[in-house]
Amino acid sequence: MDFKKIDAPVNTITFDRNKVDDPTGNIYEAISVIAKRATQINGEIKKELLEKLDEFATYNDSLDEIFENKEQIEVSKFYERLPKPQALAIQEWLEDKIYFRNTKDTEE
C-alpha cells in the first residue's frame, strides 16, 4: 500500500468515539486492531526507509570523516513529514480498509 497517498492528518485530531468503535461495538477491541495495524505500517515504512537510505550509504573505516549526503537528508526529511503510523491506521480503520476477525467467535 502506498502510504504517501493516504489523506491522514499530520497533526493530532480528535475522533468521534462512536465512529471508531462502530465496526466492533467495543472501543478497546477497535483500539487493539488499530494499534496492531499501526505496528505493521511502522514496520513497512521503516523497511522502505532503510532500503532507500542504504542506496546512499558510504562505508569508511575512518570515524573522523563524516560525509553529508544531500539526497540522504532529503529522503529522511520526506519520511519525517509523513503522517505517523497511528494516524494512517486510524484513517484506514475509519475508511473500512482494515480486515479483522474476532478469534473468539470462530472458536465457539
N, C-alpha and C positions, 0 to 999 in steps of 0.2 A: 504494500500500500504506500502511496506517495503522501507522506506527512506534510510536505510543503504546500499541498493544495487544499488541505483541510482548513476550514474557516473557524478555527478555535481562537478564543480570546487570549491575548498575550498577558493581560493583567488579570488579577483576581476579581471575579464577579460572584454575585450571589445567585444561586439557582433555587427555583421553587422545589421544595422538598417533595411535594406531591407528584411532580413530573419525574423526579429522579427515582422514586420508589414505585412508580406506577407499574412497570413491567413485572416486578417481583411481588409487590404488595408488602415488602419488608425493606426498610431503609438500610438495615445492616447487611442484608444479603446483596442489595444493589451496590453498596459501597465496597463490599468484598469483591464483587465481579469487576467493578471499575478499577479497583486497586490492582487486581491481577492483570488486567489489560494494560494499565499504566506501566507495570513492570515489564511486560512484553514489549511495549512501544519503546521504553527506555533502552532495553537491550538491543533492539533493532537500530535505533538511532546511534547508539554508542558504537555498534559494529560498523555501521556505514561511515561514521566519522573517522574511526581508526583506520579503515581502509583508505579513505581519501588522504588522511594525514601521512599514511605510510608511503604514499607516492612521492611526497616531498621530503622524506626523511634523508638526512645526510649522516653517515656514520663516520665518526672521527675517534681516534684513540686519545686525542688531546682534550682534556677537560677545560683548558684555558680558552679555546676558541669557541665562540658561540656565534652561529650564523643566524641572521634574521631573514627569514624567508617570507616575502610579502604574500605569496599565494597561500601559504600555510596560515598566515594570520587572517586573510580574507575568508578562508574556509571556516576557521574557528569562529570568527565573528558572525558568519551566516548561521551557524548552528546555535550560537548563543541567542540569536534573535528569534529562533523558532519558538512556538508555544511550548510550554512544559508538557511532559508526558501525561500528567494527570488532567490537564486541560484538554488534550487530544482525546483521552479516554472518555471523559465526560461528554464531549461533543459527539463521539461515536455512539455512546450509550443513549443520548437523547435523540439521535437520528436512527435508532434501531439498527445499527450496523454491527452490533456485538451479538454473537450467538452464545447462549449459555443454557445450561440444563441443571436441574437440581438432582443430584445423585440419590437423595433420599426418596424421591418419587419413583425412580427406576428400580430401587431395591425392593420396594413394597409391592 
